C-alpha cells in the first residue's frame, strides 16, 4: 500500500484516500490477504433468468410443484402435456417402456397390441399414470395386419380426443431362420407385421393428423440391423424388414412434410429383454460375444431409449424428419 501511495500523483491522494478511510482500507487488505476468496469470482452484469411467474408465486407460497414433467416449465419443448400419442406393441417390453416415458412427459397414451391382455407391468404403469403423473394410459387390442379394424380404432381414438398428435410404431416380430430354410409363409408374415403393419398404422394416424390440421410426429422403431448384417445372427427377413422401415420413413416424411407431419426412425442396438434372455439360455455364447461387438462393451436396456421417444414426439425435434436415430453403442460405427 505504501508503494502504491508513493506512485500515485500527489494531487490525487486526498481524493483517493482520506485520513478517515485509509485505516479501513489497510484493515480490509490485511483481511483479504489472510482470507483469499474460494473459487472463481462471480460474473457481474448478468444474473440468472427470472423464474416463470406461476413458479415464482409457488415458491413464494412455499408450494411444492408437481414432480412430473408434463407441468414443468423447464425445457418446455419436451412438454407433451396436451398431446395424444399412440404406441403400438406397447403391451410389454420396449413399447411399454416408451409409453411410460411419454406419460411422464405429460402425454395421454393409447397402447395398441395384439395380446388379449397386456403384461402385468402394464397395469403398474397405468396406475402410476392416473395416481402420480396426472394423465391416462389406455389399451386397445389389435393385430396391425387387420387393417379395417386398425383404421376404426385409430379413428375412434381421434374422434374421442379431438386430435391425434403422435405415433410410436414399435410393433414387430423376429424369427431366426437360415435364409435357405425360410418358407414363403414365414417371410410374408414377417413383412406383413414389420413393414405393412407399420405402414398401415402410420397411414391411419397421418390421415387423422391431416384431418385435424395440427400436424404431428411419427417415430418408427427400426433397428441397427436395418443398416448392417449381424455377425452370428441368422435373420435375413427381419433385417430386410427393418431396412425397409428406414426407407419407408424417408418417403413418408417427404410426402407428409407439407402437412406438418414429421416421420423418423429409431434404430436400437441389442436390447436385453425377456425374449433375449430366453435366447441367451439357448445360445449362451451370445451373452459373452454381443457386448464385445460395440464400442461401449455392453448391451442396452429398454430404458435407454426413453429419451429418444420423447425427443422425437415432442417439439424438441421440430426440425427433424426423414432421419434415422441409430442408438447402438457404436456397433455400426466400427
Order of alpha helices (4+ residues) and beta strands (2+ residues): alpha-alpha-alpha-alpha-beta-alpha-beta-alpha-beta-alpha-beta-alpha-alpha-beta-alpha-beta-alpha-alpha-alpha-beta
